[in-house]
């Protein structure tokens, strides 16, 4: 196993698909130079898999997706803490 920590940017949109190496472990979420990022422990030698992420603002309605559940990943504070977005990943039930 050849583990390394990589950074991936999260786009500011309701839903996004990010292709991560299989079994990537999300270690940290935060902002860097105004961009939302996740840092993951990955194995560079394995193939990629699509993972579905959602951003929700505080007070926003969250609609459930049949057959999936949301797993909380972390919270981003943007624009001098005036915009707070919560990152979730949808995973099969």
C-alpha positions as CSV (number, residue, x, y, z in Angstrom):
1,X,0.0,0.0,0.0
2,X,1.3,3.4,-1.0
3,X,-0.5,6.0,1.2
4,X,-0.3,9.7,0.7
5,X,-2.4,12.7,1.6
6,X,-4.0,14.6,-1.3
7,X,-6.1,17.7,-1.4
8,X,-9.3,18.0,-3.5
9,X,-11.3,21.2,-4.1
10,X,-15.1,21.2,-3.5
11,X,-17.0,23.4,-5.9
12,X,-19.6,25.8,-4.5
13,X,-22.7,24.1,-5.8
14,X,-25.5,22.0,-4.2
15,X,-24.1,18.7,-5.5
16,X,-20.9,17.6,-6.9
17,X,-19.3,14.3,-8.0
18,X,-15.6,13.9,-7.1
19,X,-13.6,11.0,-8.4
20,X,-11.4,9.8,-5.5
21,X,-9.2,6.7,-5.2
22,X,-11.2,3.7,-3.9
23,X,-11.5,3.7,-0.1
24,X,-10.1,7.3,0.2
25,X,-10.4,8.5,3.8
26,X,-11.4,12.1,4.3
27,X,-9.2,13.5,7.1
28,X,-10.0,17.2,7.2
29,X,-12.2,19.9,5.6
30,X,-11.3,23.5,5.4
31,X,-10.7,26.5,3.2
32,X,-7.4,27.4,1.6
33,X,-7.0,30.7,-0.2
34,X,-10.8,31.1,-0.4
35,X,-11.4,27.6,-1.8
36,X,-13.2,24.8,-0.1
37,X,-11.0,21.7,0.2
38,X,-11.0,18.2,1.6
39,X,-7.8,16.4,2.5
40,X,-7.8,12.6,2.0
41,X,-5.6,9.7,2.8
42,X,-5.4,7.7,-0.4
43,X,-3.7,4.8,-2.0
44,X,-2.2,6.1,-5.2
45,X,-2.1,2.6,-6.8
46,X,-5.9,2.0,-6.8
47,X,-8.5,3.0,-9.3
48,X,-10.9,5.9,-8.9
49,X,-14.6,5.8,-7.8
50,X,-17.2,8.6,-8.0
51,X,-18.3,10.0,-4.7
52,X,-21.3,12.3,-4.4
53,X,-21.2,15.3,-2.1
54,X,-23.8,17.9,-1.1
55,X,-23.5,21.4,0.4
56,X,-26.2,22.7,2.6
57,X,-26.5,26.2,4.2
58,X,-27.6,26.6,7.7
59,X,-31.4,26.6,7.9
60,X,-31.7,25.1,4.4
61,X,-34.2,22.3,3.8
62,X,-32.5,18.9,3.1
63,X,-34.5,16.6,0.9
64,X,-33.7,12.9,1.3
65,X,-32.8,10.6,-1.6
66,X,-34.5,7.2,-1.5
67,X,-31.9,4.5,-0.9
68,X,-29.2,6.9,0.4
69,X,-28.3,8.6,3.6
70,X,-26.2,11.7,4.2
71,X,-23.0,11.4,6.2
72,X,-21.7,14.7,7.7
73,X,-18.2,15.5,6.6
74,X,-17.5,19.0,7.9
75,X,-18.4,22.7,7.8
76,X,-16.8,25.5,5.7
77,X,-16.8,29.1,6.9
78,X,-16.4,31.6,3.9
79,X,-16.5,35.3,3.3
80,X,-15.4,36.3,6.8
81,X,-17.7,33.7,8.4
82,X,-20.8,35.2,6.7
83,X,-21.4,32.1,4.6
84,X,-21.5,28.8,6.4
85,X,-21.8,25.6,4.3
86,X,-22.1,22.1,5.6
87,X,-20.6,19.2,3.5
88,X,-22.3,15.8,3.4
89,X,-21.6,12.7,1.4
90,X,-24.5,10.5,0.1
91,X,-23.9,6.8,0.7
92,X,-26.1,3.8,-0.1
93,X,-28.2,2.5,2.8
